Amino acid sequence: MTAAENLDIMSVILRASNQPPRLDARTMQRLARCAVAYDEYKRERRELEHPEDDEGPSNDDAWLYEDLHVYRRLVTKARDKEQLIELIFEVRKFIDTFSPNGEDEERADFRFLSIRLMCVILG
């Protein structure tokens, strides 16, 4: 399954799961119905004249996929924040390791910048 096949990312993720617990046939059929319903909802959403008129999907199957997409975005953002914080600490550790002892101006500026950046990341 590739992006060229025009599949929804959630469908690819759920079908490609080789990790336990494996999804049974009944669940896979429901996911297929959800994918179709969600595609229909996305098509309707694109055709809206005013995007603010969107009240969400009209059935539970499409809502399941919508909720899974929202969950995936939240998990991705949380992972990205964790990686940025790790990077800040790694750079800070690098500067502390290779900087001369003492608080020089560049080091103090970086400490301030790293604290400020973490405040922005953490919201």
Secondary structure, DSSP 8 states (H G I E B T S, - for coil): --GGGT--HHHHHHHT--SSS---HHHHHHHHHHHHHHHHHHHHHHH-SSGGG----SSHHHHHHHHHHHHHHHHHHHHHHHHHHHHHHHHHHHHHHHS-SS--HHHHHHHHHHHHHHHHHH-
